[in-house]
Amino acid sequence: MEIFAEFAFEAAHRLPCVPETHPCARMHGHSYQVRIAIKGIVDERTGWVRDFYDITSAFEPFRVQLDHHVLNEVPGLENPTSEHLARWLWQGLSQTLSTLTAIEVRETRNMGCIYRGDEDEID
């Protein structure tokens, strides 16, 4: 079974690797949405895969580091695309959430990415 928890934060960024004429080359902000999914077997005693509080607690240090900050200034996010942010979160959260299955990052209601760890890497 897979469970998920969703979080939000506000942050600014600019994309340094796009042409100067690209709108994202300028500083701008987003209301980011993050969805963290983990998998596991439902524990017969508790009735859950894992306590949602565990996911919330694991994400909280990242939320504090990102919320109302300039993402370009966060170590490892110098080019803060949704894809890089999802991978960065995966690398940090997989230490605590060993059964992580997906990180979804949305910059807008209609645009974002889903990262599933190494299986998403192209050789």
Secondary structure, DSSP 8 states (H G I E B T S, - for coil): -EEEEEEEEEEEE--TTS-TTSGGGS-EEEEEEEEEEEE----TTTSSSS-HHHHHHHHHHHHHHHTTEEGGGSTT-SS--HHHHHHHHHHHHTTT-TTEEEEEEESSSS-EEEE-GGGG---
